[in-house]
Amino acid sequence: MKTVIQNINKAFENRVRLGVMSVLMVNDKLDFNALKELLEVTDGNLASHLRALEKAGYVEVQKQFIGRKPNTQYKATPEGKKAFHSHLEALENLLKSSKKS
């Protein structure tokens, strides 16, 4: 069974990180507030998980000003998309291998 779960990515084990990547896979980019509302998490909780995904190279941060207000947007990197697809494939393989006939 070890080989079946070896491709499950620890970066996506947390529900917030899994949610962030899921949302960013189907959106080009989203700002911090949109992510916070969609995932229903606090500022601090979201910020810490975004930092972890950024550190892993899975999300890219784009900071800008809209008028006089700061706006931070996030998007999945090519590396992040590849890692997330591999993670989903590993989960699918686990489900297939555990299916009892």
Buried (B, 14 or more C-beta within 10 A) or exposed (E): EEEBEEBBBEBBEBEBBBBBBBBBEEBEBBBBEBBBEBBEBEEEEBBBBBEBBBEBEBBBBEEEEEEEEEEBBBBBBEEBBEBBEBBBEBBEBBEEEEEEE
